Amino acid sequence: MTTWNLTGTKKHVLICNGSSCMRKDGEEITIAIREEIKNLELDQQIHTSRTRCNGRCKDACVVIVYPEGNWYSATSTEIGRSIIKSHLDPSVDLQEFLIYDFENSEMLAKNTTARIKGVSKVAKTKV
């Protein structure tokens, strides 16, 4: 198994490869993101990882970018490529595809009228 030296990495892109995302072109989006990183010569700055389900299946294919903590709904290969392009060009507008971002120490839902709220995480009490 490969062990990458991540020294110098500035972003970590997590690409959902769970079953719902894979049914919605997750493989093609994963390849497009990795190709865009290579084409823009960002291999040393951006590391990608395939993940299993991230729990936002209705937003498939989910792409998460750290350290920002932004969650995106990448519904096409072009949106996947745009997520990478935004690393070099902050004027690339991805607001329409933003599901969550991390602000003031918590995840905040974005585009709430266009997306389902989802199931609330309720703390379980011990009996």
Buried (B, 14 or more C-beta within 10 A) or exposed (E): EEEEEEEEEEBBBBBBBBEBBBEBBBEBBBBBBBBBBEEBEBEEBBBBEBBEBBEBBEBBBBBBBEEEBBBBBBBBBEBBBBBBBBBEEEEEEBEEBBBBBBEEEEEEEBBEEEBEEEEEEEEEEEE
